Amino acid sequence: MNTASLPSELQKLSDYYKTGATLSYAFRRKQLLALKAAVQQYEKEIHDALYTDLKKSPEEAYASETGLVISEINYVLANLRKWMKPEIVATDMVNLPSRSTIYRDPLGVVLIIAPFNYPMQLLLKPLVGAIAGGNCAVLKPSELTSATTTVVNKIIRETFPPSYIRVVEGDGAEVIPAMFSAFRFDHIFYTGSTTVGKIIYKQAAEQLIPVTLELGGKSPCIIEEDADLQVAARRIAIGKFTNTGQTCIAPDYLLIKSSVKERFLGYLVAAIEKFYSSDPASSYEYGKIVNERQFDRLTGYLQHGKIIYGGRHDRAALFISPTIIDEVDQESELMKQEIFGPLLPVLTYDDSMEAMQIVQLNPQPLAFYLFSHSKQKASEWISRIPFGSGCINNTIWHFTNPHLPFGGVGNSGLGSYHGKYSFHTFTRAKSVMKTPTWFDPAIKYPPLKGKLKLFKWVIR
Ligand code: NAD
């Protein structure tokens, strides 16, 4: 988009929102059904684009992108009428016989910014929430996944008028500041790195725009001595190496009780080879790194420890094999930055305190994983570590459960979404108290003199 036309183009969304067209249940339902039909109609094109951008197989693309958007729409459609109903709440004694109600108001025109790693789902899943909330939306997809962005832009243009929902493409560092100076959004929903999240937060703060920040971080994965090691190996391998490790909630590093390390690593290598073969470069199941910049960053980390499995790479093919790294330098970038690639550092511990101290070096992770059968250990870890969301004896699948809020804490984000939590993120509680006129006690009006004792009895 030509940034000079941004003020007038974005103003059209605000004008459309103000007509009230987006408010009714019937309108929201119709748009959700239209979005679902479009995703279904263009499923093959979306999957082809995801193959071009990230070498995702159609099966993986469905399970982690198109299918997730469709199931989110279905879930929202099944519940939206109920969520939209004004909620009658109790009224305190002072205000009786008034009646108190909470309405959920749309926010207005929202901006949704997405990263490259799940470029369709992380743009359209928040959009489902924005539509359900009765908003207009501007979508800013990642510039790094141009094939997917092209298809998504086409779907949006064919499905919605640009005064209701539109895509603005381009380099985020240019178009986002241009949009901020052209128009005041009512909410920013940003998914991406913590570094850029801070820039967005600052720019939004200047105009007092509320934000939801879905950020990254180093998500630990703890393996206790009593874990089912074979199952853990399978679930960690899939969580780490799906999308070549470019998953915000992938286990970033392993912390394993030293007594079970060797046995576990044997199972892990077996799981990797079962899923991606001993030649992952030619595996149907295995993806690629998004671009040379990320490839160079990741291969730079290979020197930060001892490679005990994998380590193969090919810049021309943007390929890095599933890699396990031992004897990791704790002070290296590998352990300080979010890895976001198929490199798995393995650290060991002998007592839980030691492991907790390592986790706390990168506080407030987005996800946290524990493999153990002990309820006591689980409750200790869950209560001691602040994290966005996580699993016990599993990895990453919690993202797909619409009943769970998804979001980070502190360094890993602000706010949450999915299912009803998206509806709440994209609406605002509006409280209204209705007071009948037939009862109007004099105690509430001046003169107040002499009523202190009575006030103290009533207001407590
Ligand atoms: P990124 O932060 O580089 O980019 C995200 C978006 O921000 C893109 O649309 C980009 O155009 C825009 N952008 C980039 N620089 C900008 C700037 N200076 N000003 C304004 N906008 C700018 O992230 P990425 O590399 O695409 O994605 C990877 C990161 O996203 C990882 O840190 C990962 O953990 C995180 N992530 C988080 C979640 C989550 O749900 N919490 C999900 C996926 C990815």
Residues whose N, C-alpha, C, O or C-beta is under 5 A from the ligand:
A	BS01	NAD	I113 A114 P115 F116 K140 P141 S142 E143 G170 D171 G172 A173 I176 T191 G192 S193 T194 V196 I199 E214 L215 G216 G217 C248 S412
